[in-house]
């Protein structure tokens, strides 16, 4: 079985590759990376993966790779995935996320790979301004995006649906709610908070943790559970359908901080940093995973406190 992972050097891509290597005996993994990509996330498995240098916005390069590999499964994870960056670089976010995916679909069509299974990694950000009565959020909720990133993920989502309906490509759309764990970039909330605690412990930062919106509530899943869900989506889910992958449990940013404070002896103050506040922010995103669980039997296995402790320990080794 030939498995192609776009964005393999990223946070989720590295964990997915690791999961496949540890659990799927007949899988041969291929990864797309950019020349400027950091590879520290995959150094421990690099010898076991075949890499191709490619920017997914380059249609000819994408086509060459698809024709060369002729993959049986594609996990499309490559994206501009940081919400605040999408306000600074909206055009880059939209072109990378939507046109990059389009190039993959067109290459699969041109290669005649109509039996190839393709997973599209959507986001809970697509739901946007959800009304309280619609929480927990089901897949049929209105999509009311509040960022260029969210718009780009809706574009990916609906493009996947269109290519399934128009051309019969076997595309499964997943909407992953927030996920975190070791290797998460420092720009993302859980990882940034854990990094700050680790820096304070090493005397590299004053005993105060800088935060944005303390009241924002998100549904968190451990990345190691999330990638297992991604694999199951291609094993058991229906092409053309969309599935939430989430824990169904919400944590506020203040609760994240309280969990981290429970793992340190330092006495740390909380300070609001206005630069960390978004132009528009979703106050509460909690998902309903019933459809996905019913189809796959998946459920989160790693307790969230362990996720946060593993993340903090990962940063303790790096600051």
Buried (B, 14 or more C-beta within 10 A) or exposed (E): EBBBBBBBBBBBBBBBBBBBBEEBEEBBBBBBBEEEBEEEBBEEBBEEBEBBEBBBBEBEBBBBBBBEBEBBBBBBBBBBBBBBBBBEBBEBBBBBBBBBBBBBBBBBBEBEBEEBBBBBBBBBBBBBEBEEEEBBBBBEBEBBBBBBBBBBBBBBBBBBBEBBEEEEBBBBBBBBBBBBBBBBBEEBBBBBBBBBBBBBBEEEBEEEBBBBBEEBBBBBBBBBBBBBBBBBBBBBBEBBBBBBBBBBBBBBBBBBBEBBBEBBEEEBEBEEEEEBEBEEEBEBBBBBBBBBBEBBEBEBEBEBEEBBBBBBBBBBEEB
